[in-house]
């Protein structure tokens, strides 16, 4: 096998691994997801990409998450809705696996293919 074929196989394997990892995280949220409330604490950008950082509590421990977003303002004019509470879905087995539901502002999250639906019934902790 020449070096070009080996390189292509390595790159293909890495891409497949990333896709499988993403699907497994999403599946875990759909099967083991718990709904709670959290608050956006920061709106920032790295290069040309914008993010919101949020925090939520599970038991007595604080957890943090980040979500890439397109630039947006809340109805009060604050970029990224800093200080506003939103629903957070986290895995009961691993709260570090979480996602924010921005409600009416979800349209500012980059498009993603969602393979699994989370339960509609909220279990707020």
Backbone torsions as a table, in degrees:
resi	resn	phi	psi	omega
1	UNK	NA	135.1	-179.9
2	UNK	-86.9	170.8	-175.4
3	UNK	-64.3	-33.6	179.6
4	UNK	-63.4	-43.9	-179.9
5	UNK	-66.5	-39.9	178.6
6	UNK	-63.9	-42.8	178.5
7	UNK	-60.5	-42.9	179.2
8	UNK	-64.4	-42.1	178.8
9	UNK	-63.3	-41.6	179.3
10	UNK	-64.0	-47.1	179.9
11	UNK	-62.3	-45.2	178.6
12	UNK	-59.7	-43.0	179.2
13	UNK	-62.9	-41.5	179.0
14	UNK	-63.8	-45.4	-179.5
15	UNK	-62.4	-45.7	178.9
16	UNK	-61.3	-40.7	179.5
17	UNK	-62.6	-41.7	179.5
18	UNK	-64.6	-42.9	179.4
19	UNK	-63.4	-45.5	179.3
20	UNK	-62.5	-41.6	178.3
21	UNK	-60.3	-45.5	179.5
22	UNK	-62.2	-44.5	178.4
23	UNK	-63.9	-38.8	-178.7
24	UNK	-67.6	-37.8	176.9
25	UNK	-64.5	-43.6	179.9
26	UNK	-65.4	-41.7	179.1
27	UNK	-63.6	-41.0	177.9
28	UNK	-60.3	-41.7	178.5
29	UNK	-65.8	-37.4	-178.7
30	UNK	-71.4	-32.9	-177.4
31	UNK	-90.9	-34.0	-173.9
32	UNK	-119.7	14.9	-174.7
33	UNK	-70.4	137.4	174.0
34	UNK	-120.8	137.3	-178.1
35	UNK	-98.0	137.3	176.1
36	UNK	-148.1	-176.5	176.8
37	UNK	-109.7	147.3	176.8
38	UNK	-143.9	173.3	-175.6
39	UNK	-127.3	137.0	174.2
40	UNK	-73.3	126.5	-176.4
41	UNK	-108.3	-17.3	-174.9
42	UNK	-158.1	145.5	172.4
43	UNK	-125.0	123.6	-176.6
44	UNK	-148.9	170.6	177.1
45	UNK	-135.0	148.4	176.0
46	UNK	-126.0	113.8	-174.1
47	UNK	64.3	-126.2	179.9
48	UNK	-99.5	9.0	-177.3
49	UNK	-107.2	135.2	179.7
50	UNK	-102.1	147.8	-178.6
51	UNK	-139.8	152.8	164.7
52	UNK	-114.2	141.3	174.7
53	UNK	-110.8	137.9	-178.1
54	UNK	-135.1	161.5	179.2
55	UNK	-131.4	149.9	176.1
56	UNK	-151.9	164.3	-175.4
57	UNK	-117.4	135.4	172.5
58	UNK	-124.7	113.7	-173.4
59	UNK	64.4	-126.3	178.8
60	UNK	-102.9	11.0	-175.3
61	UNK	-111.5	135.5	176.6
62	UNK	-87.9	138.8	175.5
63	UNK	-124.3	156.1	-178.3
64	UNK	-126.9	153.7	175.2
65	UNK	-146.2	163.6	176.2
66	UNK	-133.3	147.6	177.7
67	UNK	-137.8	127.6	175.0
68	UNK	-71.5	138.1	-179.2
69	UNK	-141.0	161.9	167.4
70	UNK	-85.5	155.8	-179.0
71	UNK	-56.7	133.7	177.0
72	UNK	-156.3	158.5	175.7
73	UNK	-122.2	148.1	172.6
74	UNK	-75.3	173.2	179.1
75	UNK	-60.3	-22.3	179.2
76	UNK	-88.1	2.8	176.4
77	UNK	88.8	0.6	-179.0
78	UNK	-86.6	126.7	178.6
79	UNK	-62.4	133.8	175.4
80	UNK	69.9	8.6	179.0
81	UNK	57.2	34.0	179.9
82	UNK	-55.8	130.9	-180.0
83	UNK	95.3	-12.3	-178.3
84	UNK	-89.7	146.5	178.5
85	UNK	-91.2	143.0	176.8
86	UNK	-139.9	165.9	176.7
87	UNK	-74.6	136.8	175.5
88	UNK	-118.4	137.9	173.4
89	UNK	-112.9	125.8	179.6
90	UNK	-133.0	156.8	179.3
91	UNK	-77.1	133.8	178.6
92	UNK	-66.1	-23.2	178.8
93	UNK	-89.2	-24.5	-176.8
94	UNK	-151.9	89.1	-178.4
95	UNK	-59.8	-15.3	176.1
96	UNK	-69.3	-17.6	173.0
97	UNK	-91.0	101.8	-175.0
98	UNK	-148.1	166.2	179.6
99	UNK	-150.4	142.8	178.6
100	UNK	-96.1	140.6	173.7
101	UNK	-103.2	108.4	-176.8
102	UNK	-85.4	9.0	177.4
103	UNK	57.2	-123.6	-178.1
104	UNK	-63.5	-15.2	-179.4
105	UNK	-96.8	4.2	177.6
106	UNK	-58.4	-22.7	179.0
107	UNK	-65.5	-13.7	178.3
108	UNK	-93.8	1.0	173.4
109	UNK	-86.4	136.4	177.8
110	UNK	-55.9	144.5	-179.0
111	UNK	-59.4	135.4	176.4
112	UNK	-134.6	148.7	173.2
113	UNK	-84.3	119.6	178.7
114	UNK	-99.6	118.7	-178.6
115	UNK	-87.0	-26.9	-173.4
116	UNK	-128.2	144.1	176.0
117	UNK	-97.4	139.1	174.1
118	UNK	-86.0	154.7	-179.0
119	UNK	-58.8	138.5	-178.7
120	UNK	-73.2	-30.3	179.5
121	UNK	-72.6	124.7	-179.8
122	UNK	-88.5	134.0	172.6
123	UNK	-113.4	95.2	-177.4
124	UNK	-87.1	127.1	-179.3
125	UNK	-89.1	NA	NA
